[in-house]
Amino acid sequence: EPMNYILDREECFSYNDLDSIQQIDYIINYWSKVDNVHLFEEFYRRVESANKKFNDFKNKGSKSDRGRIHIIHGDPINIDYRITENGDFEIWNYHHNKKFIFINRFGYYECYNC
């Protein structure tokens, strides 16, 4: 599933049309072409981290909105927490003024501006 976060649109369609054995072969082939073992290790470290940090009753951590952003962008520089009359928010801040806002909807966080 997290492979969809790093594949382009055409690759995603091809990957999702495969059965599970073919997907495993695709993943092996994909990462064998990447000339940076650290990139591979970092990607799967982020997937494991997302599964530990962001599991909820609705999604596996890597399938959640926060997990997806964590896998793609890594750890934020900092997280601001806000509670307003509109709900409970997490604001993830990254370099270059990039921000992601998550709102707590019934016990799980959804991306508000992704």
Backbone as JSON, one array per atom type, in Angstrom:
{
  "sequence": "EPMNYILDREECFSYNDLDSIQQIDYIINYWSKVDNVHLFEEFYRRVESANKKFNDFKNKGSKSDRGRIHIIHGDPINIDYRITENGDFEIWNYHHNKKFIFINRFGYYECYNC",
  "N": [[0.81, -1.22, 0.0], [1.85, 1.41, 0.85], [3.58, 1.9, -1.26], [2.17, 3.2, -3.23], [2.36, 5.85, -2.55], [4.75, 6.8, -3.51], [4.93, 6.26, -6.17], [4.4, 7.31, -9.58], [1.41, 8.42, -11.32], [0.78, 6.65, -13.51], [2.41, 4.44, -12.92], [1.22, 3.71, -10.51], [-1.35, 2.82, -11.29], [-0.6, 0.57, -12.8], [0.72, -0.96, -10.84], [-1.37, -1.41, -8.97], [-3.03, -3.05, -10.42], [-1.9, -5.51, -10.3], [-1.57, -8.86, -8.94], [-0.99, -10.07, -5.54], [1.5, -11.48, -5.42], [2.75, -10.64, -7.76], [2.92, -7.94, -7.15], [4.81, -7.98, -5.11], [7.06, -8.81, -6.57], [7.23, -6.59, -8.25], [7.86, -4.56, -6.4], [10.37, -5.44, -5.48], [11.8, -5.29, -7.89], [11.52, -2.54, -8.42], [12.92, -1.29, -6.25], [15.42, -2.39, -6.69], [16.34, -0.96, -8.81], [16.79, 1.52, -7.8], [19.46, 3.42, -6.87], [20.31, 3.79, -4.28], [20.67, 2.6, -1.29], [20.12, 3.65, 1.18], [17.89, 5.25, 0.81], [15.89, 3.35, 0.33], [15.96, 2.05, 2.85], [15.21, 4.2, 4.54], [12.62, 4.8, 3.59], [11.18, 2.44, 4.31], [11.63, 2.5, 7.04], [10.15, 4.73, 7.73], [7.59, 3.8, 7.04], [7.24, 1.71, 8.92], [7.42, 3.23, 11.25], [5.18, 4.93, 10.93], [3.15, 3.01, 11.1], [3.36, 2.29, 13.76], [2.96, 4.72, 15.17], [0.55, 5.93, 14.26], [-1.71, 4.29, 14.16], [-5.2, 3.64, 14.21], [-8.68, 3.09, 14.98], [-9.82, 3.07, 12.51], [-7.92, 2.96, 10.41], [-4.87, 1.31, 9.38], [-1.73, 2.46, 10.49], [0.04, 3.36, 8.39], [-1.75, 3.79, 6.37], [-3.26, 5.88, 7.15], [-4.04, 9.43, 7.11], [-2.12, 11.02, 8.48], [-0.06, 9.17, 8.63], [0.52, 8.77, 5.9], [1.5, 11.34, 5.15], [3.68, 11.45, 6.85], [5.25, 9.34, 5.83], [5.83, 10.26, 3.24], [7.0, 12.84, 3.64], [8.53, 12.73, 5.95], [9.56, 13.32, 9.39], [7.99, 16.11, 10.92], [9.27, 19.48, 11.43], [8.27, 20.73, 13.67], [5.3, 20.34, 15.7], [2.27, 21.92, 16.05], [-0.36, 22.24, 18.36], [-3.77, 22.75, 18.43], [-6.83, 23.75, 19.84], [-10.04, 24.51, 19.06], [-13.33, 25.99, 18.65], [-14.06, 24.65, 16.43], [-12.83, 22.23, 16.5], [-10.22, 19.82, 17.3], [-6.92, 20.27, 16.45], [-3.92, 19.35, 14.68], [-0.99, 20.81, 13.59], [1.39, 20.36, 11.3], [4.6, 21.36, 10.77], [6.97, 22.05, 8.28], [10.13, 22.51, 6.54], [10.62, 25.44, 4.44], [8.19, 26.69, 4.77], [6.13, 24.86, 4.49], [3.14, 23.28, 5.38], [0.95, 21.03, 7.06], [-2.33, 20.39, 7.97], [-4.19, 18.72, 10.34], [-7.29, 17.48, 11.4], [-9.06, 16.35, 14.19], [-11.34, 13.96, 13.79], [-13.83, 12.41, 15.18], [-12.16, 10.75, 16.73], [-10.01, 10.05, 15.1], [-7.44, 11.41, 13.01], [-7.88, 13.52, 10.24], [-6.59, 14.75, 7.19], [-6.69, 18.16, 6.69], [-6.0, 20.05, 4.83], [-4.79, 18.85, 2.55]],
  "CA": [[0.0, 0.0, 0.0], [2.63, 2.66, 0.85], [4.25, 2.13, -2.55], [1.36, 4.16, -3.98], [2.75, 7.21, -2.17], [5.97, 7.23, -4.19], [4.83, 5.98, -7.59], [3.61, 8.27, -10.33], [0.04, 7.97, -11.61], [0.79, 5.48, -14.39], [2.98, 3.32, -12.14], [0.21, 3.33, -9.51], [-2.36, 2.0, -11.97], [0.03, -0.72, -13.14], [0.97, -1.67, -9.58], [-2.63, -1.82, -8.35], [-3.65, -4.11, -11.24], [-1.17, -6.76, -10.09], [-1.93, -9.66, -7.76], [-0.03, -9.83, -4.44], [2.82, -12.02, -5.77], [3.29, -9.73, -8.77], [3.26, -6.69, -6.46], [6.09, -8.21, -4.42], [8.09, -8.77, -7.62], [7.32, -5.19, -8.69], [8.58, -3.82, -5.34], [11.77, -5.87, -5.54], [12.37, -4.71, -9.11], [11.56, -1.08, -8.25], [14.0, -0.89, -5.35], [16.72, -2.8, -7.24], [16.74, 0.08, -9.75], [17.17, 2.7, -7.03], [20.88, 3.26, -6.58], [20.58, 4.34, -2.96], [20.11, 1.69, -0.29], [19.64, 4.45, 2.31], [16.54, 5.68, 0.46], [15.06, 2.19, 0.6], [15.88, 1.87, 4.31], [14.46, 5.32, 5.1], [11.22, 4.62, 3.23], [10.56, 1.4, 5.15], [11.66, 2.96, 8.43], [8.99, 5.62, 7.87], [6.38, 2.97, 7.02], [7.16, 1.07, 10.23], [7.14, 4.29, 12.23], [3.78, 5.33, 10.75], [2.29, 1.94, 11.61], [3.41, 2.33, 15.23], [2.5, 5.99, 15.73], [-0.71, 6.49, 13.77], [-2.81, 3.32, 14.09], [-6.44, 3.98, 14.88], [-9.7, 2.09, 14.73], [-10.25, 3.14, 11.12], [-6.85, 2.68, 9.45], [-3.51, 0.97, 9.74], [-1.0, 3.72, 10.55], [0.58, 3.8, 7.1], [-2.88, 4.14, 5.5], [-3.91, 7.08, 7.67], [-3.54, 10.68, 6.52], [-0.86, 11.41, 9.13], [0.94, 8.19, 8.22], [0.9, 9.07, 4.51], [2.35, 12.53, 5.13], [4.93, 11.07, 7.53], [6.03, 8.51, 4.9], [6.28, 11.07, 2.1], [7.78, 14.02, 4.01], [9.33, 12.51, 7.15], [9.13, 13.99, 10.61], [7.92, 17.58, 10.82], [10.18, 20.24, 12.29], [7.53, 20.79, 14.93], [3.85, 20.15, 15.6], [1.46, 22.8, 16.9], [-1.64, 21.67, 18.73], [-4.77, 23.8, 18.64], [-8.21, 23.34, 20.11], [-10.95, 25.62, 18.82], [-14.71, 25.56, 18.6], [-14.2, 23.8, 15.24], [-12.22, 20.93, 16.74], [-8.86, 19.58, 17.79], [-6.07, 20.31, 15.26], [-2.47, 19.23, 14.69], [-0.4, 21.51, 12.45], [2.74, 19.87, 11.1], [5.42, 22.37, 10.1], [8.17, 21.57, 7.59], [10.95, 23.56, 5.93], [10.07, 26.21, 3.33], [6.82, 27.1, 5.11], [5.17, 23.81, 4.15], [2.35, 22.9, 6.56], [-0.19, 20.13, 6.9], [-3.24, 20.54, 9.1], [-5.01, 17.54, 10.58], [-8.35, 17.72, 12.35], [-9.53, 15.13, 14.84], [-12.73, 13.66, 13.44], [-14.37, 11.22, 15.83], [-11.11, 9.9, 17.27], [-8.87, 9.88, 14.19], [-7.09, 12.66, 12.36], [-7.97, 13.61, 8.79], [-5.89, 15.9, 6.65], [-7.63, 19.25, 6.45], [-5.58, 20.85, 3.67], [-3.82, 18.09, 1.74]],
  "C": [[0.84, 1.27, 0.0], [3.39, 2.92, -0.44], [3.48, 3.15, -3.38], [1.76, 5.6, -3.69], [3.95, 7.72, -2.96], [5.95, 6.96, -5.69], [4.07, 7.1, -8.3], [2.27, 7.64, -10.72], [0.01, 6.69, -12.45], [1.33, 4.25, -13.66], [1.97, 2.8, -11.12], [-0.84, 2.42, -10.14], [-1.8, 0.62, -12.29], [0.21, -1.57, -11.89], [-0.32, -2.22, -8.99], [-3.36, -2.89, -9.14], [-3.0, -5.47, -11.03], [-1.75, -7.54, -8.91], [-0.8, -9.52, -6.73], [1.37, -10.35, -4.76], [3.5, -11.1, -6.78], [3.68, -8.39, -8.14], [4.59, -6.84, -5.72], [7.24, -8.16, -5.43], [8.31, -7.34, -8.11], [8.14, -4.38, -7.68], [10.07, -4.17, -5.38], [12.46, -5.24, -6.74], [12.52, -3.2, -8.97], [12.76, -0.67, -7.41], [15.37, -1.35, -5.85], [17.25, -1.76, -8.23], [17.18, 1.36, -9.04], [18.59, 2.49, -6.54], [21.25, 3.81, -5.2], [19.9, 3.48, -1.91], [19.56, 2.47, 0.91], [18.22, 4.97, 2.06], [15.54, 4.57, 0.74], [14.86, 2.01, 2.1], [15.06, 2.97, 4.96], [12.96, 5.19, 4.81], [10.56, 3.6, 4.15], [10.65, 1.72, 6.64], [10.46, 3.85, 8.69], [7.68, 4.84, 7.87], [6.19, 2.31, 8.39], [6.8, 2.08, 11.31], [5.67, 4.74, 12.15], [2.83, 4.27, 11.31], [2.27, 1.9, 13.14], [2.73, 3.57, 15.79], [1.05, 6.33, 15.41], [-1.82, 5.46, 13.56], [-4.03, 3.89, 14.79], [-7.48, 2.94, 14.5], [-10.12, 2.03, 13.27], [-9.18, 2.64, 10.15], [-5.6, 2.12, 10.13], [-2.72, 2.27, 9.65], [-0.49, 4.24, 9.22], [-0.52, 4.18, 6.11], [-3.61, 5.39, 5.98], [-3.34, 8.32, 7.0], [-2.21, 11.1, 7.15], [0.25, 10.45, 8.73], [1.45, 8.45, 6.81], [1.84, 10.26, 4.44], [3.7, 12.22, 5.78], [5.83, 10.26, 6.58], [6.62, 9.37, 3.78], [7.28, 12.15, 2.53], [8.68, 13.82, 5.24], [8.76, 13.23, 8.35], [9.04, 15.5, 10.4], [8.96, 18.22, 11.73], [9.56, 20.4, 13.67], [6.05, 20.61, 14.64], [3.2, 21.12, 16.58], [0.12, 22.13, 17.14], [-2.6, 22.81, 19.03], [-6.12, 23.15, 18.93], [-9.06, 24.59, 19.96], [-12.38, 25.09, 18.87], [-14.98, 24.65, 17.39], [-13.54, 22.43, 15.4], [-10.8, 20.99, 17.25], [-7.96, 19.44, 16.56], [-4.61, 19.99, 15.61], [-1.98, 19.95, 13.44], [1.06, 21.08, 12.37], [3.49, 20.88, 10.25], [6.7, 21.74, 9.55], [8.95, 22.78, 7.08], [10.18, 24.24, 4.79], [8.58, 26.52, 3.51], [5.75, 26.1, 4.69], [4.47, 23.37, 5.44], [1.27, 21.91, 6.14], [-1.02, 20.24, 8.16], [-4.13, 19.31, 9.17], [-6.06, 17.89, 11.63], [-8.84, 16.38, 12.89], [-11.02, 14.98, 14.55], [-13.12, 12.34, 14.1], [-13.27, 10.23, 16.25], [-9.96, 9.58, 16.33], [-8.68, 11.18, 13.41], [-7.18, 12.56, 10.84], [-7.22, 14.87, 8.34], [-6.89, 16.96, 6.22], [-7.28, 20.02, 5.18], [-4.57, 20.12, 2.79], [-4.22, 18.02, 0.3]]
}
